[in-house]
Amino acid sequence: MAQNISTTDQGRSIGQMILYGLLLELVLILVQFIYVELFVATSPAEVVAFTEQYMRQTGFIIFQVIGFFVYVLATYLLLQRLLHNKIGKIIAFLVAGALLELAFYLFMQASYSGAFLYSILDKLVAAAFGALIYYFKDRGHKAKAN
């Protein structure tokens, strides 16, 4: 019986969920650095800077649009793998990602603006959307023809 429990328990711990949230947000921050390096910096010697103009236009959109779809997919996939305390673990996942994104906003060169909170709140909406897809997806039931 002990073997059966250990082989079927594929759940994730809260620590793992926090790690997933941090890693996912680091990927989004890395996308920002790559975008600035490839498309915004005019010379190779120029220091990568997240100016206020960049963050209000492109950077905010990258976090919000790309982040939305990434978080919908991540929430959906994580919910498929979680066995216990699904809501608590997803909240830990979201809080970890939101705190890292908030730290990024606070430590960049652009002045902090309340509008950046919408990007963080967008993750909550994305997680809710991913949960809706997970809980209400068609599980093979078909309507009977009359």
Secondary structure, DSSP 8 states (H G I E B T S, - for coil): -HHHHHHH-----HHHHHHHHHHHHHHHHHHHHHHIIIII-SSTTS-----HHHIIIIIHHIIIIIHHHHHHHHHHHHHHH--S-HHHHHHHHHHHHHHHHHHHHHHSSS---TTHHHHHHHHHHHHHHHHHHHHHS--S------
